Amino acid sequence: MINKSKKLKKFKKGEITKIILATLGIGAILGGTILITPNFPIILGTFIKLIEEIKGIKLPKLKVKRTLQQLEKRKILNLEIKNNEVYVEVEDIWNKEIIKYSIQSLLELKQKSKWSGKWFLVIFDVPEEERNKRYYLRNFLKEIGFYQYQQSVYVFPYECEKEVILIKKIIEGGKYLSYIVADKIEYENKLKTYFHLPI
């Protein structure tokens, strides 16, 4: 039985797009556990069930289809009808937008776990001549859920090494990132408040 709150949920502009993009990429990040690749299209109905399983959200089929059509216009994916079934086929599973929302989604899931008491830091030192990459990295890390501790130091309270490795591979300026695990960090009560952790 579907929870009524899921049925009545209203979505902000662009929220369904983010949910769909996250679902498309999570399988790739987790090492192909979900069969969505450029060479393996998935049936629309199965994809909607996948969204519900991963995100815990029930989306109306019509809204999903409309959003997928918009993404097709942006050349992020293709929709194809075979034997009266609509298939979703991703143009490039490593599309930066797909990866961004996928990582964001995975980090959100991690925040539902019990906190180990450790802090996970990402630091970077981008050369001045590549400052545009520095600005992009800052915005990217904040958007996916990191806390800006200092100008080029970002913190997250859960293990995220795999996600950082992926960021280093696909994001401009990623090669300048370093990953650090800390048992204690100064002014951590402020971080605990931000991440809703017990003080």
C-alpha positions in Angstrom: 0.0 0.0 0.0 1.4 3.4 -1.0 1.8 5.9 1.8 -0.7 8.8 1.3 2.0 11.4 2.1 3.9 10.1 -0.9 0.8 10.5 -3.1 0.1 14.0 -1.9 3.7 15.2 -2.0 4.2 18.4 -4.1 7.5 18.8 -5.8 9.5 22.0 -6.3 10.5 23.1 -9.7 13.4 21.0 -10.9 13.1 18.5 -8.0 11.7 15.6 -10.2 14.6 16.2 -12.6 17.1 15.9 -9.8 15.5 12.7 -8.5 15.6 11.2 -12.0 19.2 12.2 -12.7 20.3 10.8 -9.3 18.6 7.5 -10.0 20.2 7.2 -13.4 23.7 7.6 -12.0 23.6 5.8 -8.7 24.1 2.4 -10.3 27.2 3.6 -12.1 28.6 5.0 -8.9 27.9 1.8 -6.9 29.7 -0.2 -9.6 27.0 -1.2 -11.9 24.6 -2.8 -9.4 21.8 -1.1 -11.1 21.5 -1.9 -14.8 21.3 1.5 -16.4 24.1 2.0 -19.0 24.3 3.6 -22.5 24.0 0.0 -23.8 21.3 -1.3 -21.6 18.0 0.7 -21.8 15.5 0.2 -19.0 11.7 0.0 -19.3 9.9 3.2 -18.0 7.7 1.2 -15.5 10.8 -0.5 -14.1 12.6 2.8 -13.9 9.8 4.3 -11.9 9.9 1.4 -9.4 13.7 1.9 -9.2 13.1 5.6 -8.2 10.7 4.5 -5.5 13.1 1.8 -4.2 16.2 4.1 -4.1 14.6 7.4 -3.1 11.5 6.2 -1.3 9.3 8.4 -3.4 6.3 7.6 -5.5 6.3 9.7 -8.7 3.3 9.9 -11.1 4.1 8.1 -14.4 3.0 11.1 -16.4 5.3 13.5 -14.6 8.2 11.2 -14.9 7.6 10.8 -18.7 7.3 14.5 -19.2 10.6 15.1 -17.3 12.3 12.4 -19.3 11.1 14.0 -22.5 12.7 17.3 -21.3 15.9 15.5 -20.6 15.8 14.0 -24.0 15.6 17.4 -25.6 18.7 18.3 -23.6 20.4 15.2 -25.1 21.0 13.6 -21.7 19.0 10.5 -22.6 16.9 8.9 -25.3 13.4 7.5 -25.2 12.5 4.6 -27.5 9.3 2.7 -27.9 9.7 -1.1 -28.4 6.7 -3.5 -28.3 4.5 -0.8 -26.8 7.0 -0.2 -24.0 8.9 3.0 -23.4 12.6 2.5 -22.8 15.0 4.9 -21.2 18.5 5.0 -22.5 21.2 7.2 -21.1 23.5 9.1 -23.6 26.4 9.3 -21.2 26.1 7.8 -17.7 29.1 9.9 -16.6 27.4 13.2 -17.5 28.5 15.7 -14.8 24.9 16.7 -14.0 23.9 13.0 -13.5 27.0 12.4 -11.3 26.4 15.5 -9.2 22.8 14.6 -8.2 23.8 10.9 -7.8 26.6 11.8 -5.3 24.3 14.3 -3.6 21.7 11.6 -3.2 24.1 9.0 -1.8 25.5 11.5 0.7 21.9 12.3 1.9 21.4 8.5 2.4 24.6 8.3 4.5 23.3 11.0 6.8 20.6 8.6 8.0 23.2 6.3 9.4 24.7 6.4 12.9 27.6 8.9 13.1 31.0 7.3 13.9 32.4 10.5 15.5 34.9 11.0 12.7 35.1 13.9 10.2 35.9 13.6 6.6 37.6 16.5 4.9 38.2 17.5 1.4 40.9 20.2 0.8 42.2 21.7 -2.4 44.8 24.2 -3.6 44.0 25.2 -7.1 46.6 27.4 -8.9 45.6 31.1 -9.3 45.6 30.7 -13.1 42.9 28.1 -12.8 40.7 30.0 -10.3 37.6 29.3 -12.3 38.1 25.6 -11.4 38.4 26.7 -7.8 35.1 28.5 -7.8 33.5 25.5 -9.6 34.8 23.1 -7.0 33.6 25.2 -4.1 30.1 25.4 -5.5 30.0 21.7 -6.4 31.0 20.6 -2.9 28.5 22.9 -1.2 25.7 21.7 -3.6 26.3 18.0 -2.9 26.2 18.5 0.9 29.7 19.4 2.2 30.1 22.2 4.8 32.5 24.9 4.0 34.9 24.9 7.0 37.4 27.3 5.3 37.7 28.7 1.8 39.3 25.5 0.5 38.4 23.1 3.2 35.1 21.2 3.2 33.7 18.8 5.8 31.3 15.9 5.8 30.5 13.7 8.8 30.3 10.3 7.0 32.8 8.3 5.1 32.8 9.5 1.4 36.1 8.4 -0.1 34.5 6.6 -3.1 32.5 9.7 -3.9 35.6 12.0 -3.6 37.6 9.6 -5.9 34.8 9.9 -8.5 34.7 13.7 -8.1 38.5 13.8 -8.7 38.1 11.8 -11.9 35.2 13.7 -13.6 35.2 17.3 -12.2 37.4 20.0 -13.5 40.0 20.8 -10.9 39.3 17.5 -9.2 43.0 16.5 -9.4 43.7 19.2 -6.8 41.5 17.5 -4.2 42.9 15.7 -1.1 40.8 13.5 1.2 41.5 13.5 5.0 39.9 11.6 7.9 40.0 13.4 11.3 39.0 12.1 14.8 38.6 15.6 16.1 38.2 19.1 14.5 38.1 22.5 16.2 34.7 24.2 16.6 33.0 20.8 15.8 29.9 21.8 17.8 29.1 24.2 14.9 29.4 21.3 12.5 27.3 19.0 14.6 24.5 21.6 14.6 24.8 22.0 10.9 24.5 18.3 10.2 21.9 17.7 13.0 24.3 15.5 15.0 24.1 15.1 18.8 26.3 17.6 20.7 
